[in-house]
Amino acid sequence: MKSEFLHRIFVLFFLVTLGIGMLHSQNSYLLTGKVLDAATREPLMNAAILVTPLQIGTISDASGKFELQLPKGQMELQVSFLGYKAVKENINLTKNLSITILLQPNVVEMEGVTISSEKPDQNVTSIQSGTVQLDAKEIAQLPTLMGEPDLINSFRTLPGVQGVGEGNPGLYVRGGDAGQNLMLLDQMPLYNPSHLLGFFPVFSTDIIQNAKLIKGAIPANYGGKTSSVMDISMKEGDFYRFSGNGSVGILSSDLTIETPTQKGKGSLVISGRRTYLEGIKSLSDLIISDSKNFFNQTNYYFYDASLKWVYVLTPKTRLTIATFGGQDKYSLTDGEFEVTNQMDWINWVGSVGIKHTFNENLTANFTSGFSQYQFGIDAGFEAYQFHLFSGVRDYYHRLDFTQKLNHGMLLKYGASFTRHQLTPSKVTGEVEEVSINNINRYYSNEGSIYFQGDVKASENLSLSAGIRPTYYQHVGPYSHYTRDASGLLTDSLTYAENELIEDFFSLDPNLSCVYLLNPQASVKASASLSHQFIHLASVGTVSLPTDIWMPSTQFIKPQKVGLATVGYFRNFLDNQFETSFELYYKYLDNQIDFLNGLLDNFDNTKIEQNIVHGVGQAFGAEIFIKKQYGPLTGWMSYTLSRTLRKFDNINNGYWYPAKYDRVHDFSVTMNYQLNDRWNLSALWVYATGNAMTLPAGRYIIQGNVVNDYTDVNSFRMPAYHRLDLSATRQLKKKEHWESDLVLSVYNVYNRANPYFIYFRVKGDIDHYYLSVNPRQISLFPILPAITLNFKFY
Amino acid sequence: MTMKYLNLLAFSIILLSSCVEPNFEVEDYQSQIVIDGWIEQGKYPQILLTLSAPYFSEIDSVSLRNYSLTRAKVSVSNGETTEVLTLKPNDAYFPPYMYVGTSLKGEVGKSYTLTVEYAGVKAIATTTIPEPVSIDSLWFALDQGKDSLGYIWIQFTDKPSRKNYYRTLTQIRNTDSKYIPNYFPNWNDDYFDGQKVEISLFKGNKTSTNKTDQVYYQVGDTISLKFTAIDKASYDFWNSFQKEILNSGNPFASTNARVQTNVTNGLGIWCGYGSSYYQVIAR
């Protein structure tokens, strides 16, 4: 009986809504449209649409789309976008209308123009300092590594964003570690995406529409990580035309196909990529002698693929299904030092989403998805053999609203829920016939709601403020031992599935503001407090992507990070040059580290009982200069910074530099359109070497050699610097076919940048002989490559 | 036209960046007194003294001997009496000289302070001799699938409501010139407090630079077992020492943890052993 009553209420509600809708639509109609580049059919974001004589306007979104609720009748639509010829169209609105506007590039005005997805004065006017946005065209013009533009590596050329060097694709943003970056691909979180130790781009840029990096105060709609957000949008296919593009290189090939699934209603983008090491091997044989050739002893391949399907269910509702996944397999043998190493990484994310536009002021998005990451190592070093498996699996749901209010106010609010399953380590091993078997698995729930508002407080002052409360629980199944003060075992507890073990509540506020001094200059400041419940713990001193993800438990507290920034932003020569000078200070609490390393689990203790907590401080000054227009474009960034840590059990409780403390970090990237056929680009990076702990002395106990270490991380590896060059030649355009040839050289002057340094002790005390050899291993020597890029339509 | 030229120039400047050869810079290292000493109940104290050497120094027979410390003033005190120890040659150890006592013997439950004076530095360490724990039974058992190789097994009862630390060493007659610690010789009663415990002991390596592949004892060996109780400071040293030996040179290991020491103004260990001796023949 109750269900029938509810059913009646629902039908009534539905009818009422429909009725109101019908009433409403009698006097005005919905005009939806898409602004595209006439030649490539690529959507143009932030194109200006103005309806006269009504003087109602809007700008196109990331997929080139716009919507306007307009009254019935005759009107003129003016669509314009920088670098393109403006278009005027007359329309007579008598019903809901959907149009496509194609804009022709304005070739005559400027040569080699870089179309930016940002407004020309974004550097000065945007509220969020520390946010950089790149669209598909800009990404394609990035310095190419082995013929492929690399999005994540390009972020490294920005101030405040540092990489470790080769071997680890992690980004260190303003003193935060690699685990504090939220990387989203169409809102799907990616945990440790990388290919060949960061050498290959994480994704083919052919599938990327645009990418945004936030390194300042993180807006409340993002949560879970404390240092940065990389919000990357996958390309949506054209609803009308079929096209494809791809590249063939000596190292890898990829292909992307875009096709409408029902003309005007849906589109599908499918992409795939694979690499083959044979190319590297034969090339390296020509250049490097066998004994120094790292590649002689390695075997490697990876593949990745993606799919995105967008379908318009109704003019106001669209469905999106997206997925991305890949696998890397890598092996290394060094016979001389008896090292064998086999690693594989698997990433897989997927989501289903529905976006509904209630009206021109309110949109909602509901998404459900999952993210999976795992890696496995099979390693051997002399008599040690060990196998390590580590993985993360997330299931999430989120609901997001974007609402425009009066006076240009923008409000974003919503909720999200994630279920985490982590297996930080499953270690099995043999050390001289002693075997170890240790499995750690954790389950947790994380739920948040958020509010973020952007408001123009006065003519010159704009603010963005938000809050994000989060509730986190660690739940069973789980078991552990409890001890009393003197360390005696007193109890062992087992928790059932979903039984609450520990919970935490956090509140993340953020505030950013921009004060316009004049149209060419502004001052920006921000402050934020953020928490993180899933942590990346470093394993060992070697910079391998073998760090593991750990949840917060009763032994591991949530990280707490406070950030304050202030900066001066100035554009020159009518926005041709963007410059900024920014200072930041970050305080990090509840940072974790392993005291004894992962291999200490011989006595079967839980990982979290090996973890120690400490604090960190990071501060720095960033200088950035960018030239946006002209045949020569590019940017230069310099960061002067320190990143320090303090743990009671490490370095006797004194402050010490973090492993990735890079005092100087400098990079300059240039792109030069020589003529309409040739394009050249160059990249030069310089960074202070990584910090490491070096044994200062040696002594002998019971006939065994023991190392006497200096202060933690007091030794600096040699500085890292490298030059990359590439040249692109446009080949003859044919009907339905375009192609270009890219010649690129990585590490032009063949610098042996140290990857890791370790020490081999040889000798025999009984025969009174002992010698120590430092061994520096460098990863990538000079590497030339040729790639053919093509496009068909 | 000029613009284009300037652009090309800017481009070529980048091209002419110079190459630099990497090299290491190591600071001056200050040698420290290293103590490798022990005292047992009913026995005289025995101490090996060396100096620590800079890491990159290559060592041969001449320079290695330079690191043995033979001119220090070494004394042991039990709180009431102090004895200055004498240097005696002993080929079984490195360095082949040992400071030994001749009058003061170790006693269960007592504390002993060691003082080493050399070149104006006074290195001091204190240790205690805990009460020895006796083994209920011990035997040799072949490992699965092996016909002549196996382990020594011991069974003992841990004392409840007290933190106990153990260290085991074995000496194979006619093979070993002294007691050698087992592979994983250190135990604490975290997982077996107050309980009856059965553990297997693996044969240890003589030195870390001369690793043999054998952790087994062989049928026919006559093995003397020294089963000792040690205090917390000694256990912390031996446990961290063992980790360092195992992990040294392994790029997957962390170097955050250091070898501990219970010596002030020096490095190393001054260890009190509450020992029980046993013998087993592998059959």
Interface residues (C-beta under 8 A of the other chain):
Chain A: A379 F381 E382 A383 Y384 F386 V431 E432 E433 V434 R483 S486 G487 L488 L489 S538 V539 G540 T541 V542 T546 D593 F594 L595 N596 G597 L598 L599 D600 F602 D603 G630 P631 L632 N649 I650 V668 M670 Y672 L680 A682 W684 T693 L694 P695 A696 G697 R698 Y699 I700 I701 Q702 G703 N704 V705 V706 N707 D708 Y709 T710 V712 M717 P718 A719 H721 L723 L725 V748 Y749 N750 R751 A752 P754 F756 Y758 F759 R760 V761 K762 G763 D764 I765 D766 H767 Y768 Y769 L770 S771 V772 P774 Q776
Chain B: M3 K4 N7 L8 A10 F11 I14 L15 S17 S18 C19 V20 P22 N23 F24 V26 E27 Y29 S31 Q32 V34 D36 T50 L51 S52 A53 P54 Y55 F56 E58 I59 D60 S61 L64 R65 Y67 Y93 F94 S161 K163 P181 Y183 F184 N188 D190 Y191 D193 F202 K206 T207 S208 T209 N210 K211 D213 V215 F241 K243 E244 I245 L246 N247 S248 G249 N250 P251 F252 A253 S254 T255 N256 A257 R258 V259 L267 G268 I269
